[in-house]
Amino acid sequence: MTRTLSFILLGIREVLDRLRSWLVAFGPLGLFGLALIDSAGIPLPGGPDAAMILLSASNHSLMLVYALCATTGSTIGCTVLYLIARRAGIAALRRVSDEKRARIENLLGRYDLLAITVPSILPPPFPFKPFVLTAGVFNLKTSRFVLAVFIGRSVRFLIEGWLAIRFGEEAAEILRKHGLRVLIVLAVALVAFAAFKLYRNRSRTTTASAADNPGRAD
């Protein structure tokens, strides 16, 4: 019985591996499909992360296209899972422990958008699926869920694309060994840079407004 089950699992893995290879051959569109399937709850060997690195390392000029396709596919896949959980209700969380469910529900209640955005950045084996299911079950607003996943996945795939351009296919090994730390450090740096740019643009706008209205009363 055990041997038969092992053969079945190996057969399924082989089919999924072939599906992944077949999708990757289609470039951006294949990456879109791979990310959608993987995020919808059918994990493929290596997932979209390995494909993102492989494709970006092979063709640097299309890195942004790959990142957009992977982000869009992953966002749609997560949204499908979210909508299924929303319809299924608490039954969708039957495989999630009560402790983990309570912790995620607390995070959603306190941090809302960030409680989905931050976990969506983190690479496997971080379990993002429970966050998606819990967001659906407890009716996080759909538009906010989609925005949070899109932002998080954008950061994740852009960082992976940058690493692929910088280190080639070795980026996959870097992520495997130090993925969590690498993505957190680079994500923080990216957010800090974006905040700095936003602050500087606002400062320039305020200065320009003051210059245009020098005699304005207090």
URFENFEN-V92630 format. One record per helix or strand of 2 or more residues. SS is the DSSP state (@ for helix, = for strand). FROM is the first residue (numbers start at 1). LEN is the number of residues. If there is no record, write none. Layout:
# URFENFEN-V92630
SS/FROM/LEN, SS/FROM/LEN
This chain:
# URFENFEN-V92630
@/2/23, @/28/12, @/47/12, @/60/34, @/98/14, @/113/9, @/129/9, @/142/26, @/170/43
